[in-house]
Each structure stands twice: as structure tokens, then as C-alpha cells.
Amino acid sequence: MDVTDGAVDIDGAALIVVDVQNGFTNHHSRHVVPVISSLVSRWSAAGRPVVFTRYRNYPDSPFERFFRWSRLQSPPDTDLVSELADQAESAYAVLDKVGYSFFTDEAVTLLGDAGWTDLVFCGIATESCVLKSAADAFELGYAPWILTDASASDAGPAVHEAGLTVARRLIGPRQLINADGLMAQLAPRLEVPVLE
């Protein structure tokens, strides 16, 4: 059960869409793509920043050496899914990475320049890149948030749930929210003022 009383500092928040790429999208994870697309549209319409990440594997990477996993080394696997391509073009940034975490040197510079305090993570995979990014945010002093219904695991729902269980232990149960809870906090900013 997700705690829904967490309050995101909307004025200091960025939405981080982690690795929603062709190579990670399958029958276990595809269901979050329309959720993320809708979320990005509404978040962007409120003038809030969105950052996308793309993972790229490389020859002799730790993933190849220790897992014997050599996927996601080139397009189309490394491309963001087509449903998010246009949104990524107008995003605040699209960052490439070669490890689990969002916190590349480029991301650290971007965060320093932007001054965000809250990082709202969603994407694929809950138990690895989303979790590692949120845990790193926690350790670096940012308020980390994970959107439970806008994150998934390409390894299946049991692995997604395991990632959420670990996340509750690493970053706190109140830091796990759902997309509707986030949008409810953003809603006052979407209201049209009444002219008298």
C-alpha cells in the first residue's frame, strides 16, 4: 500500500523519466508507458521540468562481464519508446548514462544549475535504475519520490514489488506515491483564475 500523504515541493520538483526505452519495454513493463505519457503531458502543461534518461550498454561493461548481458548497445533498443519521443524532444533535458543511476556528471551539473530539491522518479526498471537513482538522491540530500504506478520492471510484477519493498526501506515509505497523488498536489497550479 502506498502512502499518499507525502507532500512534494512542487516549486522545487523535477519529474525524472528513467530508461523507458525499446530494449526495456516488454509485456511486463509496457503498461506504464501510457501512464508516463499522460503524466509528462500534465506535468509539462503546468510548466514543470521533465528529464528523460537513456541507458546505453557498451562492450566489456560490468553488465557484459558479470551478467553476460550485451543488450541495449545500439538503436533501436537504446531509443526511447515512440510514445515518448515527441515529449522527450521538448523536455528540459535528455541524459545518457551507462550505469544504473540518474546521477551522472552531466546530471549533477544540471541539478546544481536548476536548483531542484525534489526528484520524482518513474520508469523502468523499478528494482534497478529507478531504485538506485532514488537511493542516490536520498544520500545526496534531495527529496526522492518514486511513482509506484508509473514504474515497472521488465522482469515482471514480483520484481517490481520487490523493488518497492526495498525502496520503502531505503528512502522511506512516505516517499512512494502514485501519479494521481502527485497530480493532486499539482492541481491547484492548473486551475484557471477567475476574472472579475
Secondary structure, DSSP 8 states (H G I E B T S, - for coil): ---------GGGEEEEEE--BGGG-STTTTTHHHHHHHHHHHHHHTT--EEEEEE---TT-HHHHHH----SSSTTTTSB-HHHHHHHHTSSEEEEESSS-S--HHHHHHHHHH---EEEEEEE-IIIIIHHHHHHHHHTT-EEEEEEEEEE-TT-HHHHHHHHHHHHHHH-GGGEE-HHHHHHHHHHHHS-----
